[in-house]
Amino acid sequence: MASIPAQFADPDLNRQLVSARQLKSSNGSMSGLYSGIDTLDELFAAVKPGDLVEWGIPPGLNGRLIPLQFLKQNIPASVWIYHHHGLAVFASSWISHGVDLQRLFFACSANPVAELRPLFLEDTFKRIIIDSPKKFSAGDLAFVCRQARKQQQIVFLIRHYFLSPKQGNAYASLRINTWQEKQGRFSMQVIKGSQSRKVAIAEELLFSERS
Amino acid sequence: MSEAKLNIIQLDEFDGFPAYVAIYAGQAVNNPFVLSPVAMQWSEQIVLNRVQDCEAFWITQKNKMQCDYHALFAPVLAHHYGEDFIAVFACHPWQCLLYLAYLIDQKLSGVYFLQSRLHQNIYRSLDWQTWFANQEMLAAHFEFVQAKGFRADRFRSRQAQLTRFINRTGFSGPFQLPGMSYQVFSRRFGTWLASVRRWTMQQSSELRGFPWISVDQPLRPLVVRDLEYPVNQWQVVELLLREDLQRLCELFMQDEQEHINRMVWLIRLFNHQLVEVELSFRHPYSLYRDQPGFKTALYQARYIYDDLMRDLQARDSDLDLPETMPLLDWQIEVCESFSLPPVIWDLFGHDAAEIAHEDILNLQNKLPVTLDSYCYTRSFFPEQCFSVSPLCEKTDDDPGQLQWISQSLHRPLFYYQSVDEIEVPVAGQFTFLERCANDWWEADDTLATNRDYYILKNPRGAASWVYRDFNGRWFKQGEYC
């Protein structure tokens, strides 16, 4: 006769439900990044849960449309933590780009690790995007990375300046600059990663109408 | 058959979450806190609940259970009051009571939403007899709250005056009266009856003089902590607080149905000053389910403790006091709580897409800032084409949604909520994007609602989202980040 799994041996129904829920969530967790754009997917193929990706995206260059591509297709619960002076989320644009706003939540914080500590201590969100934090120390970076590894989350850290190889980041598995060029196409320059190179994507691929 | 069913569903659709509910239990009501911790006992058998206080919570539960509001509330009310209850949801308590009186008279039972077209039509056809039915009890409540200028005898004489007017003119119900404004009605039949008429008609949830008398929570569990020595380290405070929360949990008899909205933490400082702070939860919080760690409550306490210490340091910076003010003793009292039956907190609350709504709500309770969720709205005007939606609200597929969801493809991801006027840009720096118009048919100056949107690039290539209004002035509204 098959024996009952240890976690269900407890006669307390409530605890059994908790155990079942934990089992369920561990089975259903979504892993890597997927955008549906071949060039991007190839570039980010090595990124796995527990990794931190650092982005260099100066304001005005529309570069955030690239990380946005990874928040379109069947994403797990995700959070975008932003801090832009006087700027708020223009949600309609995100929806038009195909982002599922029932799965992507927003929080405004200048000092995310200090202000939103519980968010990093729990694995509620499998994708965490930290967009241009005002305060983000090396200690904060170490903490976020440790938690991401422990909880199998993918963290995007977006800087409001172009990244340079002169100043490294030991915690990031991939460091990349993105921007939109005058001709319209989007460019990406890998600073740290499996392959250092520059990649361009046609504008049409990012602006295709959502069906 | 299926067509007839579809018609009924369409008739039952309603927009917006109701603010109040009146519940008729058919027997004396022992527990008025059923759908919200804010309740009023209207009569022995009727209670009112202000459900708008828990709006986000109920919307989340509806999405979690993938049902409509009827299927959500009916089992909860049946759990508390048996099968013969009547519940009326509406935007104002008076409207709930009015329609409830009609339903009691019709010997009906179940859950009714006054926002639905079907019930709204019936409501608008109610007669004067129903309208006057609850006014005796209303007068009693006015007297209880000692409403300024209210006199029951004068109120009754005004009612008689109105009755004579109705008999003379033959209007069959309050909605049949010709467009008589509040002022005109007030001059003729007194302010109190005019208020009642306004509550009957109004679309908003403002009470506007309705005598709302909140019922005190009958059981307000309280734990007191007397310290043998002052403590000023959060680590120690946290440890002791955890014990206190465990004691609170015991006071609730380990009742898993009990959910808390608000607690008061009364602290005595080292200088014997008493400070009262509030531990409030955005979504009903269960101590039972958070034990033994009580992480959510302790996070809230930590934020409050940090704020308090910061304020005290700023105030007493010139005094020779310890860096953090030691605490001498404290007490924690549960001020608002209500009971939720097991059907609501079922742990298998995941929807098919694996979004753990329960976890997100719990996390939201632990954070000092809100987690925002957005959805599109049916408007072409940029500021009005989306709105903040309650956390975890599920939007149904709308057959005509494509035009709304695809309209902002070339708009930026972030925008300025308050726009600044900019200098008229030089030709060649900007590219035309689109022309937008607000609801021009509602505006006084129809042309003033027109805007021409452009992408403006500065010499360094940074793009902004700008518009020119009809007067030729330019404004910056967003950045292409």
Boltz contact constraints between the chains, C-beta under 6 A:
constraints:
  - contact:
      token1: [A, 17]
      token2: [B, 347]
      max_distance: 6.0
  - contact:
      token1: [A, 21]
      token2: [B, 347]
      max_distance: 6.0
  - contact:
      token1: [A, 28]
      token2: [B, 354]
      max_distance: 6.0
  - contact:
      token1: [A, 59]
      token2: [B, 479]
      max_distance: 6.0
  - contact:
      token1: [A, 59]
      token2: [B, 481]
      max_distance: 6.0
  - contact:
      token1: [A, 60]
      token2: [B, 462]
      max_distance: 6.0
  - contact:
      token1: [A, 60]
      token2: [B, 463]
      max_distance: 6.0
  - contact:
      token1: [A, 60]
      token2: [B, 480]
      max_distance: 6.0
  - contact:
      token1: [A, 62]
      token2: [B, 480]
      max_distance: 6.0
  - contact:
      token1: [A, 64]
      token2: [B, 413]
      max_distance: 6.0
  - contact:
      token1: [A, 64]
      token2: [B, 481]
      max_distance: 6.0
  - contact:
      token1: [A, 77]
      token2: [B, 355]
      max_distance: 6.0
  - contact:
      token1: [A, 84]
      token2: [B, 414]
      max_distance: 6.0
  - contact:
      token1: [A, 86]
      token2: [B, 416]
      max_distance: 6.0
  - contact:
      token1: [A, 87]
      token2: [B, 414]
      max_distance: 6.0
  - contact:
      token1: [A, 88]
      token2: [B, 417]
      max_distance: 6.0
  - contact:
      token1: [A, 90]
      token2: [B, 412]
      max_distance: 6.0
  - contact:
      token1: [A, 90]
      token2: [B, 413]
      max_distance: 6.0
  - contact:
      token1: [A, 90]
      token2: [B, 414]
      max_distance: 6.0
  - contact:
      token1: [A, 90]
      token2: [B, 415]
      max_distance: 6.0
  - contact:
      token1: [A, 91]
      token2: [B, 374]
      max_distance: 6.0
  - contact:
      token1: [A, 91]
      token2: [B, 386]
      max_distance: 6.0
  - contact:
      token1: [A, 92]
      token2: [B, 385]
      max_distance: 6.0
  - contact:
      token1: [A, 92]
      token2: [B, 386]
      max_distance: 6.0
  - contact:
      token1: [A, 92]
      token2: [B, 408]
      max_distance: 6.0
  - contact:
      token1: [A, 93]
      token2: [B, 408]
      max_distance: 6.0
  - contact:
      token1: [A, 93]
      token2: [B, 411]
      max_distance: 6.0
  - contact:
      token1: [A, 93]
      token2: [B, 413]
      max_distance: 6.0
  - contact:
      token1: [A, 95]
      token2: [B, 376]
      max_distance: 6.0
  - contact:
      token1: [A, 95]
      token2: [B, 405]
      max_distance: 6.0
  - contact:
      token1: [A, 96]
      token2: [B, 406]
      max_distance: 6.0
  - contact:
      token1: [A, 96]
      token2: [B, 408]
      max_distance: 6.0
  - contact:
      token1: [A, 96]
      token2: [B, 409]
      max_distance: 6.0
  - contact:
      token1: [A, 101]
      token2: [B, 374]
      max_distance: 6.0
  - contact:
      token1: [A, 105]
      token2: [B, 371]
      max_distance: 6.0
  - contact:
      token1: [A, 105]
      token2: [B, 373]
      max_distance: 6.0
  - contact:
      token1: [A, 106]
      token2: [B, 372]
      max_distance: 6.0
  - contact:
      token1: [A, 107]
      token2: [B, 369]
      max_distance: 6.0
  - contact:
      token1: [A, 107]
      token2: [B, 371]
      max_distance: 6.0
  - contact:
      token1: [A, 109]
      token2: [B, 369]
      max_distance: 6.0
  - contact:
      token1: [A, 116]
      token2: [B, 367]
      max_distance: 6.0
  - contact:
      token1: [A, 118]
      token2: [B, 299]
      max_distance: 6.0
  - contact:
      token1: [A, 118]
      token2: [B, 366]
      max_distance: 6.0
  - contact:
      token1: [A, 124]
      token2: [B, 359]
      max_distance: 6.0
  - contact:
      token1: [A, 124]
      token2: [B, 360]
      max_distance: 6.0
  - contact:
      token1: [A, 124]
      token2: [B, 363]
      max_distance: 6.0
  - contact:
      token1: [A, 207]
      token2: [B, 409]
      max_distance: 6.0
  - contact:
      token1: [A, 209]
      token2: [B, 406]
      max_distance: 6.0
  - contact:
      token1: [A, 210]
      token2: [B, 406]
      max_distance: 6.0
